[in-house]
Amino acid sequence: MKYLAVLGLSIVAVACSPEQASTVPVESQSGQVEFDTTHMQRMGFVVESAKPAHIDGLMEVITDQGLVYASDDGRHIVSGRIFKITGSEPDNVSETVLESMRVRDLEQVQDSVIEFQAPNEKHIIHVFTDTSCGYCRQLHERIDEYLAAGITVRYLAWPRNGMQSNAANDLKNVWCAEDQQAALSAAKHDEPFNSTECDDPVAQHFALGQKFGVRGTPAIVFESGRMLPGYVPPERLAAELNK
């Protein structure tokens, strides 16, 4: 088994004997057709869905590693983003696809976030966080200001040094605590807190962040699916959300 860096993604390439073709159904103008995912799966992608892209001959493929473009025969993959340039400014149609994907996927993890709810809620953000991250701590230090601005904060776990890191263990303990809010605040101040073992969602959140394109923490996702990397102060974030 060999690990390759392809399209900026970590993909497993496995040599194997010929196998039966794998496909996913695709709705096209001529009706439902089958898109061959055999080669993509052999490279390590888990294909969730596919549909024709904005360019003839390309497929827009949603995978466990995010958005990938592939030739319609499934034999080639393409790196990069697609921009529509017929308007006054370039339109990043790939980002629009990614935003829709993030919205759909976040709906599936609502029961495993740690929520700090604004009393006068105007906006909801999801924040991928790491207890050892300085900017994550800075954001959390001002949590009351976000809430006062009407911004509900829903945290997801994203250990930036991977699932084998100390931060991953700390995040597991936070999510397994009886009082998750208090545990998260304590962890970000290096204070002790009580926890037990549980079926924590840290690995699921970490994989979701990778799929979304998270490269560091904090990473903020708006209700629209738009994602902002890094720490954004409450007043600036509120202005951005109110646009």
N, C-alpha and C positions, 0 to 999 in steps of 0.2 A: 504494500500500500504506500502511496506517495502523496504528500501534501503539496498542492500547487497554489500559487496566488494568481487568480484569474479574475479580471474585471474589478480588482481591488477587493475581492471576496475570498474568504477561506473556503476552498472547495476540495473535496476528497476525490481523487481520481483512482478508480479501481479497475484493474485488468480482470476481465471475466470472460467466460465462454458465451457464445451467441445465445440470446434469450428471446422469449416472445415479446413482441413490441408492446409498449405501454402507451396508452393514449388518454386524452381528456376531451370531452365534447366541447365544441366551439360553435356558437351561433354566427352564421355568416349571411350575406345577402342571398346566397343560393340555398340556404337552409342549414341544418346542423351537419357539421363535419367533425372528423376526429383529428386532433393534433397529436403527432407522434412525440412523446416525451422520453423515449427510450434513451437517447444520447444524453439528455440533460440529467436524467436520473442516474446514469452511470457516472456522471461527473460529480454527483453528490447533491444535486438540487432535489428538493421535495416540491413538486409542482402542485399548486393549489388551484389555479384557474388559468385560462388563456382566452384571448379574443383578438381579432384583427386590430393592428395598431393603426396609427394615423398615416402610415406610409405603406403603400402597396407592397405585398410580399413579406411584411414583417408581422410577427405576433407579439402582443403585449402579454407577458407571462408573469403572473404573481407566484413567487416561490417563498420558501422559508427564509431566504436570504434577500427578500425584497423584490423589486421590479427588475426584470431582465427582458431584453428584446431578443427574439429568435427568428430565424428564417421560417417561412411557413411549412417547410418540410422537416423542421426540427434538427437540421444538421449543422447549423451555425448559430452562435450567439454574438450579440453586438454590445459593446460597452458604450455608455454615454447617455445623454438625454436628448429628447426630441423637442425642438422649438418650432412653433408655427409662426411664420414671418410675414403673413399677409396683412396684419394690422399695423397700427402706428408704432407699436413696440413688440418685440419678440414675446411670444406666449409660451411659457414652459409647460407643455402639455404633459410631460412626464411627472412633474411635480403635482399636477392636478390628480393624476392617477395615484400617486403615493399618498396624497392627503386623504383621498377616499378610502384607501386601504387602511390607513391608520385609524380613521373613524370607526370602520367596521371592526377592526381587531380590538380596539379599546373597549368596545361594547361587551366583548367576551370575557373581560377580566375585571369588571366592575365590582365583583364580590370579593376581590383580593387586594384592592387598593387600601391605603391608609389615608382617610379623608379628614381634612380640616375644613369644615364648612363655614362659609361666610354667613353671618346672620342676615344680611341683606344681599343675597346672592345675585350677581349680575353676570358673572362669567365663571366658567370652570376650566381649570388647566390641569393637565397631567404632567408630573415631573418625575423623570428618571433620576434617582438619587443614590448616593453612596455615603455611608456614615463617615468615611475617612476623608472625604473631599472637602477642601477648604471653602470653595465657593458654594457647595451644597450647605455647609454649616452657616455661611453668611446669609444665604437665602432663608434658611430656617430661623435664624436669629430675628428676622423681620416678618415672621409669619403673621403676627397680629396686624401688621400694616397691610399685608395682602388681603386679609380677611376684612379689615375695615374699608378697604377699597371695593369690596363686593366680589373678591376673587376667591372662589373655593379652590383649594389645593388638594389634588389627589396624587399621592406618592406611589411610585412603582420602584422596585429594587433593581439597581443596576451596578453590581460590583465592577468597577472599571478595570481592575487587575484580574478579572476572571473568577470562575466559580471555585477555584482552589485557594483563593486569597483569604486573608483574615477578615477583610471587609465582608466577603460573602457569608462567612460564619456569623459575623455581627448582625448582618441583615436578616439571616434566618432566625436568629434569636429575637430580633425586634418583631418580626412577623408572627412569631410563636408566643409572644407575650400576651398576657390577659389584657393589659392596657397598652395597646399598640402605640397610641399617640404619645403617652408618657415615655414608653421605651425608646421611641425614635428620638425624642428630645433628649433623653438621657444619653443615648449612644452618641449623639452629635456634640455632647459636652464631655465625653469620656467618663461618664458617671455610671455606676452599677445599676442594674435593674433585674427584676425577676423574670424568668422565662422557662418554658418547658419544651419538650420535643413536640413537633407537629408536622403535618404534611404542608410544608411551607411552599409559597409560589415563586421563590427567588429565581430558580432555574427558568421557569416559564417567563418571568418578567425579563430576565437577561436575554433570552432568545428573542423575545418580542422587540427589545431595544435594538438588537443586531439587525433584525428584519427592517426596522424603521430607519436605520442608518445612524443610530446613536454612536458617536465616537468618543464621547466624554461626558462628564456630569458637571452640573445639572443639564438636562435636556428637557425643554418645555414644549409640550404639545397643546395647541389651541383646540377648541371645539371643532374648528373647521378642518383639523388635521394638519395644519401648518406647524412646522417644528422649528424652534429657535434653540440653537446651541448656546450653552453658557448661562451665567447669572445675569438676570435683568432686575434692577431695583423696582420696588412696587410702583412708584410714580410713573416710571417709563413703561412698565408693563401695562398698567391701567390705560395709559394713553394709546398704546399699541392696540389693545383689545377694544378700545372705544372708537377706533377709526371706522 
